[in-house]
Amino acid sequence: MLRFLIWFLVLQLVLFSLEMLQPIQQAIILPWTSFIAHLSSLLLSAFDSSVQSSGKVISNTLNDFAISIEPGCNGVEAMIVLAAALIAFPTTWTYKIKGLWWGTLAIQALNLVRIISLFYLGQWSRELFDWAHLYVWQALIMLDALVVFLVWIRHLPNTPTQSQAVAL
């Protein structure tokens, strides 16, 4: 357990440090954020033809309301926490990669719900938008990472670890 905790913390430190590097921001984070904005806009425009996106900004052409998806609101931090937990956990790489794949899908699906709900909430009430954005959704996205990790652990094959194995 201590080994897992140490690796988990070290991996988070490394991954969060890498995320902050300007080349990583330019090559990966900002394009990912623009992709998330575009995907959110596509989903929104299925129900509302006044929605458009440009880069990381989603706007309503009727009332000029817009939101900008900034780094930190793109689900990447929750994915980093999940990735650190999955990689640090003692199991095979096959299961780690499956967990990363499904975990990324789960986190980003919830993040799309988050962005869409905040887009409409912001048009209705700026105070509720700020509260939901800063407190409710931040916690729910991180909770999503935790739930994905716990579900992933639950579905791992039940094989004894080396310390549990009986010596013959």
GROMACS elastic network, one bead per residue, 0.5 to 0.9 nm:
[ bonds ]
;  ai    aj funct       b0    kb
    1     4     6  0.51231   500
    1     5     6  0.62784   500
    1     6     6  0.87199   500
    2     5     6  0.50603   500
    2     6     6  0.61550   500
    2     7     6  0.85713   500
    3     6     6  0.52455   500
    3     7     6  0.61546   500
    3     8     6  0.84311   500
    3    88     6  0.82547   500
    3    89     6  0.89865   500
    4     7     6  0.52208   500
    4     8     6  0.58973   500
    4     9     6  0.85890   500
    4    85     6  0.80566   500
    4    88     6  0.54411   500
    4    89     6  0.58862   500
    4    90     6  0.75253   500
    5     8     6  0.50045   500
    5     9     6  0.61891   500
    5    10     6  0.85742   500
    5    85     6  0.85733   500
    5    88     6  0.77409   500
    5    89     6  0.89173   500
    6     9     6  0.52774   500
    6    10     6  0.61271   500
    6    11     6  0.85101   500
    6    88     6  0.84047   500
    7    10     6  0.50645   500
    7    11     6  0.58861   500
    7    12     6  0.84050   500
    7    84     6  0.78152   500
    7    85     6  0.83351   500
    7    87     6  0.83589   500
    7    88     6  0.53049   500
    7    89     6  0.84281   500
    8    11     6  0.52713   500
    8    12     6  0.61838   500
    8    13     6  0.86791   500
    8    81     6  0.83376   500
    8    83     6  0.89635   500
    8    84     6  0.52546   500
    8    85     6  0.54551   500
    8    86     6  0.84455   500
    8    87     6  0.77574   500
    8    88     6  0.52826   500
    8    89     6  0.80695   500
    9    12     6  0.51360   500
    9    13     6  0.62107   500
    9    14     6  0.86973   500
    9    84     6  0.76391   500
    9    85     6  0.86963   500
    9    88     6  0.89303   500
   10    13     6  0.50957   500
   10    14     6  0.62296   500
   10    15     6  0.85888   500
   10    84     6  0.83357   500
   11    14     6  0.50784   500
   11    15     6  0.59301   500
   11    16     6  0.83287   500
   11    80     6  0.87344   500
   11    81     6  0.87002   500
   11    83     6  0.84523   500
   11    84     6  0.52711   500
   11    85     6  0.82981   500
   11    87     6  0.81861   500
   11    88     6  0.76293   500
   12    15     6  0.51269   500
   12    16     6  0.57950   500
   12    17     6  0.81654   500
   12    80     6  0.67492   500
   12    81     6  0.63444   500
   12    83     6  0.83981   500
   12    84     6  0.56311   500
   12    85     6  0.85123   500
   13    16     6  0.53802   500
   13    17     6  0.59598   500
   13    18     6  0.85423   500
   14    17     6  0.51184   500
   14    18     6  0.61276   500
   14    19     6  0.86012   500
   15    18     6  0.50689   500
   15    19     6  0.61156   500
   15    20     6  0.87740   500
   15    80     6  0.65286   500
   15    81     6  0.87376   500
   15    83     6  0.89315   500
   15    84     6  0.78852   500
   16    20     6  0.64207   500
   16    77     6  0.77198   500
   16    80     6  0.71805   500
   16    81     6  0.89259   500
   17    20     6  0.53268   500
   17    21     6  0.68092   500
   18    21     6  0.54080   500
   18    22     6  0.88844   500
   18    24     6  0.69042   500
   18    25     6  0.89360   500
   19    22     6  0.81278   500
   19    23     6  0.89975   500
   19    24     6  0.59892   500
   19    25     6  0.65259   500
   19    28     6  0.87889   500
   19    29     6  0.76055   500
   19    76     6  0.88200   500
   19    77     6  0.88338   500
   20    23     6  0.86745   500
   20    24     6  0.71069   500
   20    25     6  0.66060   500
   21    24     6  0.53852   500
   21    25     6  0.62095   500
   21    26     6  0.87518   500
   22    26     6  0.60933   500
   22    27     6  0.84834   500
   23    26     6  0.51408   500
   23    27     6  0.59242   500
   23    28     6  0.81671   500
   24    27     6  0.51679   500
   24    28     6  0.54516   500
   24    29     6  0.65201   500
   24    30     6  0.86635   500
   25    28     6  0.56572   500
   25    30     6  0.57670   500
   25    31     6  0.84331   500
   25    71     6  0.86414   500
   26    29     6  0.63906   500
   26    30     6  0.56703   500
   26    31     6  0.72916   500
   27    30     6  0.69615   500
   27    31     6  0.67581   500
   27    32     6  0.88582   500
   28    31     6  0.56069   500
   28    32     6  0.59858   500
   28    33     6  0.85793   500
   29    32     6  0.51033   500
   29    33     6  0.60610   500
   29    34     6  0.86592   500
   29    71     6  0.70256   500
   29    74     6  0.84945   500
   29    76     6  0.78969   500
   30    34     6  0.61867   500
   30    35     6  0.85458   500
   30    55     6  0.89805   500
   30    56     6  0.80633   500
   30    70     6  0.83694   500
   30    71     6  0.72744   500
   31    34     6  0.50626   500
   31    35     6  0.61166   500
   31    36     6  0.86514   500
   31    55     6  0.84585   500
   31    56     6  0.86412   500
   32    36     6  0.62159   500
   32    37     6  0.86607   500
   32    74     6  0.77946   500
   32    76     6  0.89228   500
   33    36     6  0.50950   500
   33    37     6  0.62621   500
   33    38     6  0.86490   500
   33    55     6  0.82175   500
   33    56     6  0.60821   500
   33    69     6  0.66095   500
   33    70     6  0.71111   500
   33    71     6  0.68991   500
   33    73     6  0.83171   500
   33    74     6  0.57259   500
   33    75     6  0.89410   500
   34    37     6  0.50183   500
   34    38     6  0.61269   500
   34    39     6  0.85535   500
   34    53     6  0.88533   500
   34    54     6  0.79735   500
   34    57     6  0.78547   500
   34    69     6  0.78299   500
   35    38     6  0.50540   500
   35    39     6  0.60561   500
   35    40     6  0.84668   500
   35    55     6  0.79497   500
   35    56     6  0.77104   500
   36    39     6  0.50820   500
   36    40     6  0.60068   500
   36    41     6  0.84612   500
   36    56     6  0.77613   500
   36    69     6  0.82421   500
   36    74     6  0.70257   500
   36   108     6  0.85028   500
   36   111     6  0.88375   500
   36   112     6  0.75355   500
   37    40     6  0.50949   500
   37    41     6  0.60814   500
   37    42     6  0.86417   500
   37    53     6  0.66464   500
   37    54     6  0.80237   500
   37    55     6  0.70932   500
   37    56     6  0.52239   500
   37    57     6  0.64917   500
   37    58     6  0.63559   500
   37    68     6  0.81711   500
   37    69     6  0.66724   500
   37    74     6  0.87615   500
   37   112     6  0.87916   500
   37   115     6  0.83676   500
   38    42     6  0.62011   500
   38    43     6  0.87222   500
   38    52     6  0.82534   500
   38    53     6  0.58562   500
   38    54     6  0.75075   500
   38    55     6  0.74059   500
   38    56     6  0.74701   500
   38    57     6  0.84697   500
   38    58     6  0.77659   500
   39    42     6  0.50612   500
   39    43     6  0.63407   500
   39    44     6  0.86011   500
   39   112     6  0.81260   500
   40    43     6  0.51688   500
   40    44     6  0.60766   500
   40    45     6  0.85081   500
   40    53     6  0.85532   500
   40    58     6  0.80145   500
   40   112     6  0.60788   500
   40   113     6  0.85332   500
   40   115     6  0.70241   500
   40   116     6  0.66042   500
   41    45     6  0.58798   500
   41    46     6  0.86044   500
   41    51     6  0.63825   500
   41    52     6  0.58742   500
   41    53     6  0.58279   500
   41    58     6  0.63527   500
   41    59     6  0.84536   500
   41   116     6  0.83847   500
   42    45     6  0.51695   500
   42    46     6  0.65076   500
   42    51     6  0.83756   500
   42    52     6  0.80345   500
   42    53     6  0.85262   500
   43    46     6  0.54373   500
   43    47     6  0.75176   500
   43    48     6  0.89700   500
   43   112     6  0.88142   500
   43   116     6  0.83232   500
   44    47     6  0.56788   500
   44    48     6  0.59255   500
   44    49     6  0.80102   500
   44    51     6  0.65752   500
   44    52     6  0.85728   500
   44   116     6  0.69343   500
   45    50     6  0.70229   500
   45    51     6  0.54555   500
   45    52     6  0.73102   500
   46    49     6  0.70185   500
   48    51     6  0.60799   500
   48    60     6  0.88807   500
   49    52     6  0.80921   500
   49    60     6  0.87880   500
   49    61     6  0.88944   500
   50    59     6  0.81058   500
   50    60     6  0.53384   500
   50    61     6  0.51689   500
   50    62     6  0.61419   500
   50    63     6  0.89483   500
   51    58     6  0.70284   500
   51    59     6  0.56712   500
   51    61     6  0.62921   500
   51    62     6  0.84931   500
   52    57     6  0.83857   500
   52    58     6  0.57754   500
   52    59     6  0.54636   500
   52    60     6  0.64838   500
   52    61     6  0.72848   500
   53    56     6  0.71291   500
   53    57     6  0.54901   500
   53    59     6  0.61161   500
   53    60     6  0.88213   500
   54    57     6  0.53224   500
   54    58     6  0.66035   500
   54    59     6  0.83010   500
   55    58     6  0.81765   500
   55    68     6  0.87761   500
   56    67     6  0.83650   500
   56    68     6  0.55735   500
   56    69     6  0.53688   500
   56    70     6  0.72932   500
   57    66     6  0.66289   500
   57    67     6  0.56242   500
   57    69     6  0.63058   500
   57    70     6  0.89841   500
   58    65     6  0.85367   500
   58    66     6  0.54986   500
   58    67     6  0.54382   500
   58    68     6  0.64041   500
   58    69     6  0.80216   500
   58   119     6  0.80203   500
   59    62     6  0.89646   500
   59    63     6  0.86936   500
   59    64     6  0.65416   500
   59    65     6  0.56310   500
   59    67     6  0.64261   500
   59    68     6  0.86355   500
   59   119     6  0.84230   500
   60    63     6  0.59215   500
   60    64     6  0.54126   500
   60    65     6  0.53895   500
   60    66     6  0.62724   500
   61    64     6  0.53416   500
   61    65     6  0.75725   500
   61    66     6  0.88568   500
   62    65     6  0.81164   500
   63    66     6  0.89159   500
   63   123     6  0.84197   500
   65   119     6  0.85215   500
   65   122     6  0.79170   500
   65   123     6  0.64987   500
   66   119     6  0.76133   500
   66   122     6  0.85437   500
   66   123     6  0.86266   500
   67   115     6  0.89142   500
   67   118     6  0.85493   500
   67   119     6  0.66800   500
   67   122     6  0.82641   500
   69    72     6  0.82922   500
   69    73     6  0.59222   500
   69    74     6  0.66942   500
   69   115     6  0.81848   500
   70    73     6  0.55031   500
   70    74     6  0.68613   500
   71    74     6  0.58544   500
   71    75     6  0.84333   500
   71    76     6  0.78553   500
   71    77     6  0.88070   500
   72    75     6  0.67783   500
   72    76     6  0.68683   500
   72    77     6  0.64468   500
   73    76     6  0.77585   500
   73    77     6  0.83802   500
   73   111     6  0.81497   500
   73   115     6  0.84674   500
   73   133     6  0.89938   500
   73   138     6  0.83044   500
   74    77     6  0.78399   500
   74    78     6  0.89746   500
   74   108     6  0.80121   500
   74   111     6  0.70566   500
   74   112     6  0.89030   500
   74   115     6  0.88856   500
   75    78     6  0.54595   500
   75    79     6  0.63044   500
   75    80     6  0.87898   500
   75   104     6  0.87835   500
   75   107     6  0.65986   500
   75   108     6  0.62363   500
   75   110     6  0.88574   500
   75   111     6  0.61632   500
   75   141     6  0.72880   500
   75   142     6  0.88997   500
   76    80     6  0.61355   500
   76    81     6  0.87399   500
   76   107     6  0.88567   500
   76   108     6  0.87012   500
   77    81     6  0.63573   500
   77    82     6  0.86372   500
   77   142     6  0.83898   500
   78    81     6  0.51502   500
   78    82     6  0.61828   500
   78    83     6  0.85032   500
   78   104     6  0.89531   500
   78   107     6  0.72530   500
   78   141     6  0.65359   500
   78   142     6  0.55030   500
   78   143     6  0.87430   500
   78   144     6  0.80671   500
   78   145     6  0.58924   500
   78   146     6  0.89505   500
   79    82     6  0.50189   500
   79    83     6  0.58906   500
   79    84     6  0.84693   500
   79   100     6  0.82526   500
   79   103     6  0.75651   500
   79   104     6  0.62774   500
   79   107     6  0.70342   500
   79   108     6  0.86785   500
   79   142     6  0.88472   500
   79   145     6  0.70370   500
   80    84     6  0.60572   500
   80    85     6  0.85632   500
   81    84     6  0.52318   500
   81    85     6  0.63104   500
   81    86     6  0.87192   500
   81   142     6  0.82022   500
   81   145     6  0.71819   500
   81   146     6  0.86479   500
   82    85     6  0.51309   500
   82    86     6  0.61129   500
   82    87     6  0.85261   500
   82    99     6  0.88810   500
   82   100     6  0.76035   500
   82   103     6  0.73957   500
   82   104     6  0.85248   500
   82   142     6  0.88821   500
   82   145     6  0.55314   500
   82   146     6  0.72429   500
   82   148     6  0.78975   500
   82   149     6  0.66468   500
   83    86     6  0.51234   500
   83    87     6  0.59537   500
   83    88     6  0.83320   500
   83    96     6  0.84937   500
   83    99     6  0.84966   500
   83   100     6  0.63256   500
   83   103     6  0.85641   500
   83   104     6  0.89486   500
   84    87     6  0.53063   500
   84    88     6  0.59534   500
   84    89     6  0.85203   500
   85    88     6  0.52195   500
   85    89     6  0.61268   500
   85   149     6  0.73405   500
   86    89     6  0.53107   500
   86    90     6  0.84453   500
   86    91     6  0.87347   500
   86    95     6  0.87131   500
   86    96     6  0.56837   500
   86    97     6  0.84825   500
   86    99     6  0.69781   500
   86   100     6  0.72565   500
   86   149     6  0.71397   500
   86   152     6  0.86189   500
   86   153     6  0.89832   500
   87    90     6  0.77839   500
   87    91     6  0.84999   500
   87    93     6  0.80674   500
   87    96     6  0.62476   500
   87    97     6  0.87351   500
   87   100     6  0.89160   500
   88    91     6  0.87532   500
   89    96     6  0.82848   500
   89   153     6  0.89935   500
   90   161     6  0.85638   500
   91    94     6  0.83801   500
   91    95     6  0.68646   500
   91    96     6  0.71963   500
   91   156     6  0.82851   500
   92    95     6  0.55961   500
   92    96     6  0.64887   500
   92    97     6  0.88783   500
   93    97     6  0.59775   500
   93    98     6  0.84381   500
   94    97     6  0.53511   500
   94    98     6  0.62982   500
   94    99     6  0.86328   500
   95    98     6  0.50653   500
   95    99     6  0.60356   500
   95   100     6  0.85429   500
   95   152     6  0.86191   500
   95   156     6  0.73851   500
   96    99     6  0.50403   500
   96   100     6  0.61413   500
   96   101     6  0.86416   500
   97   101     6  0.61457   500
   97   102     6  0.86719   500
   98   101     6  0.51185   500
   98   102     6  0.61939   500
   98   103     6  0.81903   500
   98   152     6  0.89790   500
   99   102     6  0.53385   500
   99   103     6  0.55778   500
   99   104     6  0.81797   500
   99   148     6  0.81485   500
   99   149     6  0.78377   500
   99   152     6  0.62383   500
  100   103     6  0.50369   500
  100   104     6  0.58406   500
  100   105     6  0.85028   500
  101   104     6  0.53424   500
  101   105     6  0.64260   500
  101   106     6  0.88150   500
  102   105     6  0.50845   500
  102   106     6  0.61722   500
  102   107     6  0.86374   500
  102   148     6  0.82929   500
  103   106     6  0.50579   500
  103   107     6  0.60702   500
  103   108     6  0.84272   500
  103   144     6  0.88208   500
  103   145     6  0.72362   500
  103   148     6  0.58829   500
  103   149     6  0.77177   500
  103   152     6  0.84856   500
  104   107     6  0.52251   500
  104   108     6  0.59718   500
  104   109     6  0.83344   500
  104   145     6  0.88829   500
  105   108     6  0.52748   500
  105   109     6  0.58955   500
  105   110     6  0.85488   500
  106   109     6  0.51725   500
  106   110     6  0.62657   500
  106   111     6  0.84984   500
  106   144     6  0.76297   500
  106   145     6  0.83184   500
  106   148     6  0.75012   500
  107   110     6  0.52961   500
  107   111     6  0.60497   500
  107   112     6  0.87232   500
  107   141     6  0.67705   500
  107   142     6  0.86749   500
  107   144     6  0.63432   500
  107   145     6  0.66266   500
  107   148     6  0.83266   500
  108   112     6  0.61167   500
  108   113     6  0.86299   500
  109   112     6  0.51942   500
  109   113     6  0.65345   500
  109   114     6  0.86906   500
  110   113     6  0.50295   500
  110   114     6  0.61456   500
  110   115     6  0.87351   500
  110   140     6  0.86641   500
  110   141     6  0.71100   500
  110   144     6  0.78735   500
  111   115     6  0.61651   500
  111   116     6  0.85819   500
  111   137     6  0.85844   500
  111   141     6  0.69734   500
  112   115     6  0.51238   500
  112   116     6  0.61311   500
  112   117     6  0.84475   500
  113   116     6  0.52499   500
  113   117     6  0.59914   500
  113   118     6  0.84448   500
  114   117     6  0.52560   500
  114   118     6  0.60489   500
  114   119     6  0.85032   500
  114   133     6  0.83883   500
  114   137     6  0.65767   500
  114   141     6  0.85562   500
  115   118     6  0.51342   500
  115   119     6  0.60182   500
  115   120     6  0.87864   500
  116   119     6  0.50542   500
  116   120     6  0.65081   500
  116   121     6  0.85395   500
  117   120     6  0.54002   500
  117   121     6  0.59315   500
  117   122     6  0.84565   500
  118   122     6  0.57676   500
  118   123     6  0.85148   500
  118   129     6  0.60970   500
  118   130     6  0.88974   500
  118   132     6  0.75029   500
  118   133     6  0.69287   500
  119   122     6  0.53998   500
  119   123     6  0.67264   500
  119   129     6  0.83423   500
  120   123     6  0.52564   500
  120   124     6  0.65390   500
  120   125     6  0.88989   500
  120   129     6  0.87267   500
  121   124     6  0.50957   500
  121   125     6  0.60265   500
  121   126     6  0.75251   500
  121   128     6  0.69397   500
  121   129     6  0.54869   500
  121   132     6  0.86075   500
  122   125     6  0.53751   500
  122   126     6  0.51908   500
  122   127     6  0.81764   500
  122   128     6  0.74016   500
  122   130     6  0.80356   500
  123   126     6  0.71718   500
  123   129     6  0.84175   500
  124   128     6  0.83121   500
  124   129     6  0.82358   500
  125   128     6  0.53936   500
  125   129     6  0.61097   500
  125   130     6  0.87315   500
  126   130     6  0.61749   500
  126   131     6  0.86371   500
  127   130     6  0.52464   500
  127   131     6  0.62663   500
  127   132     6  0.85960   500
  128   131     6  0.50471   500
  128   132     6  0.58985   500
  128   133     6  0.82240   500
  129   132     6  0.52396   500
  129   133     6  0.58196   500
  129   134     6  0.83995   500
  130   133     6  0.51102   500
  130   134     6  0.59352   500
  130   135     6  0.81943   500
  131   134     6  0.54059   500
  131   135     6  0.57195   500
  131   136     6  0.69938   500
  131   137     6  0.89422   500
  132   135     6  0.55335   500
  132   137     6  0.58905   500
  132   138     6  0.82498   500
  133   136     6  0.62999   500
  133   137     6  0.55012   500
  133   138     6  0.66797   500
  134   137     6  0.67305   500
  134   138     6  0.60137   500
  134   139     6  0.84870   500
  135   138     6  0.56219   500
  135   139     6  0.62640   500
  135   140     6  0.86674   500
  136   139     6  0.55398   500
  136   140     6  0.62223   500
  136   141     6  0.88133   500
  137   141     6  0.60082   500
  137   142     6  0.85557   500
  138   141     6  0.54667   500
  138   142     6  0.65353   500
  138   143     6  0.86295   500
  139   142     6  0.53196   500
  139   143     6  0.59742   500
  139   144     6  0.85134   500
  140   144     6  0.59547   500
  140   145     6  0.86871   500
  141   145     6  0.65778   500
  141   146     6  0.89151   500
  142   145     6  0.50969   500
  142   146     6  0.64794   500
  142   147     6  0.87433   500
  143   147     6  0.61163   500
  143   148     6  0.85170   500
  144   147     6  0.50647   500
  144   148     6  0.60424   500
  144   149     6  0.85077   500
  145   148     6  0.51561   500
  145   149     6  0.61914   500
  145   150     6  0.87071   500
  146   149     6  0.50762   500
  146   150     6  0.62101   500
  146   151     6  0.86238   500
  147   150     6  0.50634   500
  147   151     6  0.60598   500
  147   152     6  0.83787   500
  148   151     6  0.51400   500
  148   152     6  0.59632   500
  148   153     6  0.85892   500
  149   152     6  0.50067   500
  149   153     6  0.61998   500
  149   154     6  0.86118   500
  150   153     6  0.51016   500
  150   154     6  0.61847   500
  150   155     6  0.87790   500
  151   155     6  0.63748   500
  151   156     6  0.88991   500
  152   155     6  0.52436   500
  152   156     6  0.64634   500
  153   156     6  0.52987   500
  153   157     6  0.87719   500
  154   157     6  0.84001   500
  155   158     6  0.85498   500
  156   159     6  0.85052   500
  160   163     6  0.78953   500
  160   164     6  0.56147   500
  160   165     6  0.58933   500
  161   164     6  0.51870   500
  161   165     6  0.61979   500
  162   165     6  0.52012   500
  162   166     6  0.84804   500
  163   166     6  0.81874   500
